């Protein structure tokens, strides 16, 4: 049985506006250009505040890779929505990493260790 590809989630961070626009746009463009399937949401913070059930569905996906904000904040948002992330979730911080590095880690076909940015 072939290995299941990771589930990719891109957060636009539309309301908090704490992620540099250039990084957000470049990550999104690289994901679009790659031709891989990914899910985009306007704002994980808003989804958590409304306890959006999609967060539970996403948390249950294996090999979830998330381009958003600080890993501790993203984990907290999912927890707040009653949707704890699994230990293998990879959260890439668009506030501190380059778009190139984020896209590379999102799109790699191999398992990558969790990012260490808090």
Backbone as a chain_set.jsonl record, in Angstrom:
{"seq": "XXXXXXXXXXXXXXXXXXXXXXXXXXXXXXXXXXXXXXXXXXXXXXXXXXXXXXXXXXXXXXXXXXXXXXXXXXXXXXXXXXXXXXXXXXXXXXXXXXXXXXXXXXXXXXXXXXXXXX", "coords": {"N": [[0.848, -1.187, 0.0], [0.645, 2.204, -0.902], [2.382, 4.99, 0.585], [0.586, 7.351, 2.487], [-0.026, 10.629, 1.404], [0.952, 13.77, 2.934], [-1.394, 15.939, 4.627], [-1.995, 19.171, 3.685], [-2.206, 22.373, 5.062], [-2.948, 25.723, 4.778], [-2.851, 28.808, 6.306], [-4.303, 31.905, 5.968], [-4.202, 33.979, 7.734], [-5.903, 36.225, 8.011], [-7.194, 38.075, 9.698], [-5.717, 38.737, 12.068], [-3.345, 39.657, 10.998], [-0.549, 39.349, 11.436], [1.424, 38.027, 10.181], [3.97, 38.499, 7.826], [3.014, 40.003, 4.796], [4.298, 39.542, 2.319], [5.57, 37.06, 2.74], [3.368, 35.381, 3.276], [2.009, 35.563, 0.797], [3.937, 34.56, -0.996], [4.332, 31.926, -0.065], [1.774, 30.877, -0.51], [1.65, 31.162, -3.318], [3.718, 29.428, -4.12], [2.679, 26.983, -3.21], [0.385, 26.824, -4.825], [1.591, 26.775, -7.383], [2.851, 24.337, -7.259], [1.047, 22.337, -7.78], [0.034, 20.453, -6.052], [-2.499, 19.139, -3.86], [-4.075, 21.174, -1.471], [-5.387, 22.661, 1.52], [-6.86, 25.758, 2.214], [-7.386, 28.257, 4.652], [-9.089, 31.14, 5.882], [-8.513, 32.23, 8.42], [-7.146, 30.779, 11.161], [-7.38, 31.513, 13.844], [-9.887, 32.777, 14.006], [-11.475, 30.599, 13.285], [-11.036, 28.88, 15.463], [-12.077, 30.437, 17.53], [-14.761, 30.326, 16.94], [-15.177, 27.691, 17.244], [-15.056, 25.989, 15.021], [-16.106, 23.13, 13.311], [-14.539, 22.058, 11.291], [-11.919, 22.169, 12.132], [-11.641, 19.997, 13.836], [-11.888, 17.903, 12.007], [-9.611, 18.382, 10.443], [-7.592, 18.058, 12.375], [-7.645, 15.362, 12.734], [-6.538, 14.337, 10.499], [-3.936, 12.467, 9.12], [-0.425, 13.075, 9.241], [-0.373, 15.947, 9.121], [0.452, 19.098, 7.845], [1.07, 22.386, 8.545], [0.997, 25.702, 7.549], [1.353, 28.565, 9.167], [1.376, 30.264, 12.048], [3.112, 30.805, 15.134], [4.08, 27.658, 16.425], [3.225, 26.892, 19.069], [1.034, 28.558, 19.435], [-0.7, 27.763, 17.364], [-1.175, 25.096, 18.084], [-2.507, 25.6, 20.479], [-4.795, 26.888, 19.508], [-6.114, 24.831, 18.096], [-6.525, 23.114, 20.259], [-8.217, 24.698, 21.847], [-10.479, 24.591, 20.284], [-11.294, 22.076, 20.764], [-9.931, 20.109, 19.408], [-7.384, 18.532, 19.456], [-4.096, 18.447, 18.157], [-2.204, 15.851, 16.548], [0.923, 14.277, 17.488], [2.545, 14.137, 15.276], [2.03, 16.301, 13.695], [3.146, 18.96, 11.708], [4.107, 22.197, 12.16], [4.603, 25.154, 10.611], [6.14, 28.216, 10.945], [5.169, 31.15, 9.664], [5.844, 33.631, 10.491], [8.481, 33.669, 11.197], [10.053, 32.057, 9.549], [11.463, 31.667, 6.245], [9.691, 32.052, 3.139], [10.572, 30.291, 1.198], [11.743, 28.187, 2.703], [9.518, 27.296, 4.165], [7.745, 26.464, 2.102], [9.309, 24.432, 0.987], [9.413, 22.562, 3.089], [6.708, 22.047, 3.395], [6.123, 20.826, 0.993], [7.802, 18.639, 0.658], [8.309, 15.175, 0.042], [9.028, 13.42, 1.943], [8.937, 12.408, 5.423], [9.293, 14.957, 7.754], [11.083, 16.35, 10.51], [9.406, 17.909, 13.325], [9.144, 21.482, 13.28], [11.124, 23.735, 15.191], [10.495, 26.253, 16.141], [8.947, 28.331, 18.49]], "CA": [[0.0, 0.0, 0.0], [1.492, 3.394, -0.968], [2.372, 5.889, 1.728], [-0.395, 8.42, 2.376], [0.625, 11.947, 1.372], [0.536, 14.64, 4.039], [-2.463, 16.909, 4.429], [-1.406, 20.503, 3.763], [-3.132, 23.423, 5.465], [-2.366, 27.059, 4.688], [-3.673, 29.825, 6.969], [-4.099, 33.239, 5.394], [-4.047, 34.922, 8.846], [-6.556, 37.399, 7.451], [-7.669, 39.074, 10.665], [-4.662, 39.182, 12.978], [-2.364, 40.346, 10.162], [0.742, 39.333, 12.109], [2.369, 37.363, 9.291], [4.332, 39.406, 6.729], [2.238, 39.78, 3.578], [5.149, 38.954, 1.283], [5.779, 35.643, 3.049], [2.081, 34.699, 3.042], [1.73, 35.497, -0.635], [4.893, 33.686, -1.677], [4.024, 30.538, 0.305], [0.564, 30.509, -1.243], [1.994, 31.023, -4.733], [4.502, 28.198, -4.284], [1.759, 25.853, -3.068], [-0.433, 26.791, -6.049], [2.448, 26.391, -8.503], [3.293, 22.944, -7.11], [0.024, 21.432, -8.297], [-0.449, 19.522, -5.03], [-3.745, 19.504, -3.203], [-3.926, 21.728, -0.132], [-6.554, 23.394, 1.998], [-6.544, 27.082, 2.724], [-8.411, 28.857, 5.505], [-8.823, 32.57, 6.003], [-7.907, 32.568, 9.699], [-7.304, 29.729, 12.18], [-7.822, 32.136, 15.094], [-11.336, 32.946, 13.914], [-12.088, 29.273, 13.298], [-10.993, 28.385, 16.84], [-13.011, 31.241, 18.331], [-16.121, 29.841, 16.626], [-15.147, 26.234, 17.402], [-15.402, 25.452, 13.702], [-15.907, 21.674, 13.28], [-13.499, 21.691, 10.328], [-10.659, 21.994, 12.845], [-11.609, 18.609, 14.306], [-11.604, 17.072, 10.831], [-8.212, 18.59, 10.077], [-6.73, 17.495, 13.416], [-7.661, 13.908, 12.601], [-5.785, 13.96, 9.296], [-2.57, 12.041, 9.396], [0.66, 13.823, 8.61], [-0.828, 17.307, 8.86], [1.469, 20.15, 7.765], [0.349, 23.653, 8.646], [1.73, 26.961, 7.397], [0.546, 29.539, 9.906], [2.024, 31.156, 12.991], [3.917, 30.091, 16.119], [3.531, 26.329, 16.711], [2.496, 26.826, 20.343], [-0.25, 29.238, 19.241], [-1.542, 26.916, 16.517], [-1.603, 23.965, 18.93], [-3.492, 26.152, 21.402], [-6.047, 27.154, 18.781], [-6.777, 23.551, 17.873], [-6.962, 22.632, 21.57], [-9.355, 25.539, 22.222], [-11.625, 24.144, 19.498], [-11.553, 20.677, 21.098], [-9.37, 19.318, 18.309], [-5.94, 18.452, 19.692], [-3.273, 17.952, 17.057], [-1.372, 14.687, 16.832], [2.337, 14.605, 17.657], [3.251, 14.203, 13.996], [1.674, 17.526, 12.969], [4.267, 19.878, 11.472], [3.605, 23.566, 12.103], [5.648, 26.032, 10.086], [5.877, 29.578, 11.382], [5.382, 32.138, 8.609], [6.343, 34.865, 11.093], [9.923, 33.634, 11.407], [10.748, 31.294, 8.508], [11.33, 32.203, 4.89], [8.701, 31.383, 2.294], [11.261, 29.192, 0.534], [11.883, 27.084, 3.648], [8.174, 26.794, 4.471], [7.259, 25.714, 0.938], [10.102, 23.207, 0.855], [8.985, 21.605, 4.108], [5.323, 21.665, 3.121], [6.018, 20.048, -0.24], [8.682, 17.483, 0.605], [7.566, 13.918, 0.075], [9.458, 12.621, 3.09], [8.561, 12.922, 6.731], [10.278, 15.907, 8.258], [10.887, 16.547, 11.948], [8.674, 19.143, 13.643], [9.915, 22.716, 13.377], [11.388, 24.015, 16.602], [10.119, 27.613, 16.504], [7.83, 28.344, 19.419]], "C": [[0.889, 1.244, 0.0], [1.325, 4.255, 0.282], [1.372, 7.022, 1.474], [0.317, 9.772, 2.356], [0.157, 12.799, 2.549], [-0.645, 15.52, 3.637], [-1.851, 18.284, 4.657], [-2.482, 21.537, 4.079], [-2.389, 24.753, 5.466], [-3.334, 28.039, 5.334], [-3.311, 31.197, 6.407], [-3.876, 34.301, 6.471], [-4.667, 36.279, 8.48], [-6.892, 38.471, 8.475], [-6.577, 39.601, 11.572], [-3.602, 39.997, 12.234], [-0.999, 40.467, 10.846], [1.825, 38.668, 11.26], [2.693, 38.324, 8.15], [3.613, 39.024, 5.427], [3.066, 39.12, 2.489], [5.363, 37.467, 1.499], [4.493, 34.865, 2.775], [1.827, 34.506, 1.557], [2.659, 34.536, -1.362], [4.648, 32.214, -1.334], [2.799, 30.061, -0.473], [0.863, 30.288, -2.723], [2.771, 29.734, -4.991], [3.621, 26.959, -4.141], [0.9, 25.708, -4.329], [0.377, 26.288, -7.24], [2.846, 24.915, -8.459], [2.302, 21.948, -7.694], [-0.482, 20.419, -7.283], [-1.745, 20.053, -4.422], [-3.446, 20.053, -1.816], [-5.197, 22.476, 0.231], [-6.088, 24.739, 2.516], [-7.717, 27.579, 3.564], [-8.072, 30.328, 5.668], [-8.128, 32.908, 7.313], [-8.184, 31.478, 10.737], [-7.797, 30.297, 13.505], [-9.342, 32.292, 15.104], [-12.041, 31.59, 13.97], [-12.119, 28.713, 14.719], [-11.979, 29.133, 17.725], [-14.449, 30.778, 18.137], [-16.248, 28.328, 16.764], [-15.611, 25.539, 16.118], [-15.111, 23.949, 13.662], [-14.868, 21.214, 12.252], [-12.152, 21.493, 11.004], [-10.539, 20.57, 13.381], [-11.287, 17.668, 13.149], [-10.134, 17.18, 10.437], [-7.274, 17.942, 11.085], [-6.635, 15.977, 13.296], [-6.935, 13.425, 11.349], [-4.393, 13.515, 9.716], [-1.584, 12.94, 8.671], [0.244, 15.242, 8.211], [0.354, 18.267, 8.878], [0.735, 21.471, 7.655], [1.308, 24.821, 8.472], [0.873, 28.033, 8.053], [1.443, 30.443, 10.745], [2.889, 30.322, 13.937], [3.288, 28.732, 16.433], [2.743, 26.258, 18.014], [1.126, 27.497, 20.222], [-1.208, 28.375, 18.424], [-2.051, 25.717, 17.309], [-2.683, 24.425, 19.902], [-4.83, 26.413, 20.741], [-6.821, 25.863, 18.535], [-7.315, 23.0, 19.194], [-8.219, 23.385, 22.026], [-10.629, 25.082, 21.511], [-11.966, 22.675, 19.776], [-11.005, 19.718, 20.065], [-7.853, 19.239, 18.453], [-5.217, 17.848, 18.497], [-2.488, 16.722, 17.494], [0.091, 15.125, 16.904], [3.081, 14.74, 16.334], [2.871, 15.424, 13.154], [2.899, 18.435, 12.884], [3.7, 21.277, 11.287], [4.764, 24.471, 11.72], [5.252, 27.487, 10.314], [6.203, 30.589, 10.288], [5.849, 33.484, 9.166], [7.871, 34.867, 11.174], [10.713, 32.874, 10.336], [10.561, 31.958, 7.152], [10.266, 31.411, 4.123], [9.315, 30.171, 1.613], [11.352, 27.973, 1.454], [10.522, 26.468, 3.976], [7.663, 25.942, 3.316], [8.014, 24.405, 0.784], [9.655, 22.152, 1.854], [7.539, 21.165, 3.91], [5.265, 20.651, 1.982], [6.931, 18.838, -0.318], [7.863, 16.203, 0.728], [7.961, 13.06, 1.269], [8.934, 13.237, 4.383], [9.676, 13.832, 7.21], [10.028, 16.106, 9.753], [10.139, 17.848, 12.217], [9.614, 20.336, 13.743], [10.042, 23.091, 14.849], [10.994, 25.423, 17.025], [8.903, 27.561, 17.416], [6.829, 29.36, 18.99]], "O": [[1.802, 1.338, 0.82], [0.283, 4.249, 0.937], [1.322, 7.58, 0.378], [1.173, 10.031, 3.202], [-0.922, 12.566, 3.095], [-0.859, 15.801, 2.457], [-1.255, 18.534, 5.704], [-3.535, 21.568, 3.443], [-1.332, 24.886, 6.082], [-4.505, 28.097, 4.958], [-2.143, 31.584, 6.384], [-3.416, 35.402, 6.167], [-4.039, 37.328, 8.622], [-6.877, 39.658, 8.151], [-6.517, 40.804, 11.823], [-3.029, 40.929, 12.798], [-0.376, 41.529, 10.841], [3.009, 38.743, 11.589], [1.781, 38.906, 7.563], [3.613, 37.861, 5.022], [2.575, 38.223, 1.803], [5.34, 36.693, 0.543], [4.519, 33.821, 2.124], [1.47, 33.413, 1.116], [2.226, 33.786, -2.237], [4.742, 31.351, -2.206], [2.8, 28.962, -1.028], [0.378, 29.324, -3.314], [2.51, 29.031, -5.968], [3.8, 25.987, -4.875], [0.712, 24.602, -4.836], [-0.105, 25.464, -8.017], [3.143, 24.315, -9.493], [2.681, 20.836, -8.061], [-1.342, 19.601, -7.611], [-2.036, 21.249, -4.467], [-2.658, 19.472, -1.069], [-5.976, 22.871, -0.636], [-5.052, 24.845, 3.173], [-8.881, 27.352, 3.232], [-6.906, 30.716, 5.6], [-7.25, 33.77, 7.34], [-9.33, 31.281, 11.143], [-8.552, 29.635, 14.216], [-10.0, 31.976, 16.095], [-13.077, 31.448, 14.62], [-13.123, 28.134, 15.134], [-12.64, 28.533, 18.572], [-15.257, 30.834, 19.065], [-17.288, 27.751, 16.445], [-16.441, 24.631, 16.142], [-13.987, 23.534, 13.947], [-14.371, 20.092, 12.341], [-11.321, 20.731, 10.509], [-9.448, 19.999, 13.379], [-10.497, 16.738, 13.306], [-9.493, 16.174, 10.133], [-6.27, 17.342, 10.701], [-5.643, 15.38, 13.717], [-6.744, 12.222, 11.169], [-3.762, 14.133, 10.574], [-1.888, 13.492, 7.614], [0.49, 15.673, 7.084], [1.159, 18.255, 9.809], [-0.114, 21.654, 6.783], [2.317, 24.914, 9.172], [-0.202, 28.371, 7.557], [2.174, 31.278, 10.214], [3.347, 29.242, 13.564], [2.085, 28.657, 16.682], [1.69, 25.622, 18.057], [0.162, 27.049, 20.843], [-2.389, 28.27, 18.753], [-3.226, 25.361, 17.215], [-3.664, 23.716, 20.123], [-5.88, 26.185, 21.341], [-8.034, 25.809, 18.739], [-8.43, 22.48, 19.245], [-9.166, 22.78, 22.528], [-11.724, 25.175, 22.066], [-12.823, 22.098, 19.107], [-11.553, 18.634, 19.866], [-7.122, 19.821, 17.651], [-5.669, 16.867, 17.907], [-2.15, 16.574, 18.668], [0.449, 16.208, 16.44], [4.129, 15.384, 16.273], [3.338, 15.566, 12.024], [3.597, 18.646, 13.875], [2.911, 21.52, 10.375], [5.774, 24.541, 12.42], [4.169, 27.922, 9.923], [7.373, 30.857, 10.013], [6.21, 34.378, 8.401], [8.49, 35.93, 11.217], [11.929, 33.041, 10.237], [9.614, 32.716, 6.944], [9.99, 30.252, 4.432], [8.66, 29.14, 1.464], [11.07, 26.853, 1.029], [10.398, 25.246, 4.054], [7.199, 24.822, 3.528], [7.411, 23.375, 0.481], [9.531, 20.978, 1.505], [7.189, 20.028, 4.227], [4.453, 19.726, 2.008], [6.844, 18.073, -1.278], [6.853, 16.161, 1.43], [7.29, 12.073, 1.569], [8.548, 14.405, 4.435], [10.857, 13.509, 7.083], [8.886, 16.038, 10.206], [10.227, 18.788, 11.427], [10.739, 20.216, 14.23], [9.159, 22.791, 15.652], [11.153, 25.758, 18.199], [7.945, 26.836, 17.147], [5.801, 29.529, 19.646]]}, "num_chains": 1, "name": "protein.A"}
